[in-house]
Amino acid sequence: MAVSALVRLSEDKVMRQAYQKRQDEILLYNKRINDYKSIAEEAQRESQEKDAIIAQLKAQLAKK
């Protein structure tokens, strides 16, 4: 069944283009998801660094 679908797809230019468009959209979606995950991870790291700096400064002020 899958082979016959692939044969029909390879023979029909319109279906092939529609398939390729869907594939391109899936790849673009996945890339965007990965980009957003990277941005979120970087923001979380920066937030943790800022929290650590604030804690350090508070500790220094408490000593004074």
Backbone torsions as a table, in degrees:
resi	resn	phi	psi	omega
1	MET	NA	-46.5	179.8
2	ALA	-64.7	-38.4	180.0
3	VAL	-64.3	-43.4	-179.7
4	SER	-65.3	-35.5	176.9
5	ALA	-65.4	-40.9	177.8
6	LEU	-65.9	-37.5	178.1
7	VAL	-64.0	-46.3	178.3
8	ARG	-61.7	-41.6	-179.7
9	LEU	-62.2	-43.0	-177.6
10	SER	-69.6	-25.3	-179.0
11	GLU	-86.7	-23.2	-174.5
12	ASP	-104.3	110.8	-175.9
13	LYS	-61.9	-42.1	-178.5
14	VAL	-64.9	-44.9	178.9
15	MET	-64.7	-39.8	180.0
16	ARG	-63.4	-43.0	178.5
17	GLN	-65.5	-40.4	178.5
18	ALA	-64.5	-41.5	177.7
19	TYR	-61.8	-46.5	-179.1
20	GLN	-63.5	-38.1	177.4
21	LYS	-62.0	-44.6	177.9
22	ARG	-61.6	-43.0	179.0
23	GLN	-61.5	-43.2	178.9
24	ASP	-62.7	-40.9	178.8
25	GLU	-65.3	-38.9	177.4
26	ILE	-63.9	-45.6	179.3
27	LEU	-62.0	-42.5	179.0
28	LEU	-63.9	-43.1	177.9
29	TYR	-59.4	-47.6	-179.8
30	ASN	-62.6	-38.2	178.3
31	LYS	-65.0	-43.0	178.8
32	ARG	-62.6	-41.8	178.0
33	ILE	-59.8	-45.9	179.5
34	ASN	-63.9	-39.1	177.7
35	ASP	-63.2	-43.9	179.9
36	TYR	-64.4	-38.7	177.7
37	LYS	-62.9	-42.5	179.4
38	SER	-63.2	-42.4	179.4
39	ILE	-63.9	-43.8	179.9
40	ALA	-64.1	-41.1	178.9
41	GLU	-64.5	-41.6	178.5
42	GLU	-64.3	-42.3	178.4
43	ALA	-62.7	-39.6	179.1
44	GLN	-65.4	-43.0	177.6
45	ARG	-61.0	-44.6	179.6
46	GLU	-62.7	-40.4	179.2
47	SER	-64.0	-41.6	178.5
48	GLN	-64.8	-39.2	177.6
49	GLU	-63.8	-42.9	178.8
50	LYS	-63.6	-42.2	178.0
51	ASP	-61.1	-40.0	179.2
52	ALA	-65.6	-40.4	179.0
53	ILE	-65.1	-44.2	179.3
54	ILE	-61.4	-43.1	178.8
55	ALA	-62.4	-40.0	178.3
56	GLN	-63.1	-46.0	179.9
57	LEU	-63.5	-40.9	178.0
58	LYS	-62.0	-40.3	179.1
59	ALA	-64.6	-41.2	178.5
60	GLN	-64.8	-40.6	179.5
61	LEU	-67.6	-35.1	-179.6
62	ALA	-66.1	-31.1	179.8
63	LYS	-71.5	-24.4	-175.1
64	LYS	-82.4	NA	NA
